[in-house]
Amino acid sequence: MMKTKSVCALLLVLIMGLFISGCGRDVIESENMLSWRGEFSEDILQSKIQLYESECKALHSNGRDIEVSLAKNLENVRISRLCPLTEGYNELNLPIYLFVEIEYDKSSGKLNVDTSWWEKTSEPFQTNLYSFLIFGSNENGEKEFYYFRVDFSDVCVPEE
């Protein structure tokens, strides 16, 4: 009888552990992007940044627009945060406020991000690596966040 209770208790703990760990799973896990549903917090963003740094690669821009895949049928899709990744600056404390044109196709989930602004940025923001945090809300009204980086080192800037 005692063994049965112990086994049942162990199974309950394992099931609860799986349930709890599943709640924080990313909506999309890819080579180039991490995402999550729910409220925004600096702590969650910091954990996603750390996960991204260890498991993902930046997208590479060759001077053309970047296309990424988000969930379909999102509302209010926008760039929530754009940040240059420059040495000596903390990404969480250095967002830049710059209008970057985007186009989101609800039916396909494709987001097209204009990259022409990059050539016009000035010091200290002229760096080859930028992070993007995209916001949208799904059909259930849940907030969705998508984090990715773009590496502009392949862009050929014409000399003046």
N, C-alpha and C positions, 0 to 999 in steps of 0.2 A: 504494500500500500504506500509506503514512504517513497519507494522508487518511482511509482506512478506519479505521485505529486511532484517529485523533483523533475521528472521528465516533462510533465505538463508545464511547470513553472519555467523550465529552460526553453521549451518551445514558445511559450508566451513572450519571453524576453526576446528571443530571436525574431519572432514575427513583428513585435513592436519596433525593434531595431531596424528591420527592413522597411517598415512603414515610415518611420521618422527619417531615415536616410533617403528614401525615395522622394520625400517632400521637397528637398532642396535640389533635386536634379535639374540639370540644364534643359531648356526647351530644345535648343539646337546645340549640338556639340560637333564642331567640324575642325578641320585643320586651321582655319582662319578666323573663326568666330566663336564666341561664347554668348549665351543668352540665359535669361531667367525671367520668371513671372513673379509678380508681387510688388511690394513696396520698394522704393529706392532707399538705400542708405549708403553712407560712405564706407561702412564696414563691409557690406556686401560687395560694393564696387572694388574695394581693396582686395577682397578674397578672389574676385574674378580676375583682377589684374595679375595677381600672383599665379593663379592657375593658367592664365593665358601665357605668361612668360615661361612657364615650365612645359606647356603642352601644345602651344599653337605657334603659327608663323604669320607674319604680317603679309597682307596682300601687296603685290608690287604694281605700282603705277608706271606706265611708260608715257605719261602725258595725256592719256585718254581718260574718260570717265571710268569709275569703278562700279561694277555691278555686284550686288550681294543678294542672297536669298533670305527673305524673312518669312514669317508665317503669312498665309493668305488672309485677306479680308480684315486687315488691321485698320483702325481709325486713328486720326491725329498723328500720323507718322512724321517725326521730325528729328533733327539732330539735337540731342539734349546736351551734349558736351563734346567739344572738340579741343584737343590738347596737344601741343607740341611736346615731344619727348626729348628734352634737351638735358644734357648732363648738368647736375647741380640743382635741378628743379624737381620738385615733387609733383607728379602727375595730378594728384588730387587737388593741389593748390594752385594750378596754373591753367585753368581752362581759358580759352580765348573766345571772345564774342565776335564772331565773324559770320556773315550770311553766306552759307554755302547752299547752292541750289541742289535740290533733290527731286526725283520723280519716283513715285511708288505706284506700282500696278497691283491693285487689290486682287485681281483674278489669278495672277501668277505668283504674287509675293515678291517680285523682283523690285529691288531698290537701286536706282541709278544715282550715283553721287558725282556731281561735277567736281573736277579737280583743277580747273583752270586758275583758281584762286591761289594755288600753291606758289606759282612763279611770281606772284605779286607781294608775297609776305616779306616783312622786313625783320631785321635783328630785333630782339633775340629769338624771334619765332621762326626764322628761316632755318629749318632743320629738315632732315630727310625722313623723319619718322613722326607720325601723328597718330593719336588714338581717337576713335569715334565711339560715342555712346548714342545709340539710336533708341528713341522711345516710340511706342505705339500702344494702343489698347485693343484687345481682342473682342470678339462678339459677346463674350460674357462680361465685358467691362473690366477685365483684369489688365493690369499694366504689364507690358512686356518690354524688356531692355535687351539690346544687342550690342556687344562690345567687340570691336575689331581694330586692327592697326593697319595703316597704309604706309608703305616704304616708297618714297619718291626718288630714291637714289638712281633709278634707271632713267629718270627724265632728263633729257638733254635741254639745258637752258641756253638759248642763243645769247651770245655776247653782244653788248651794246656798242 
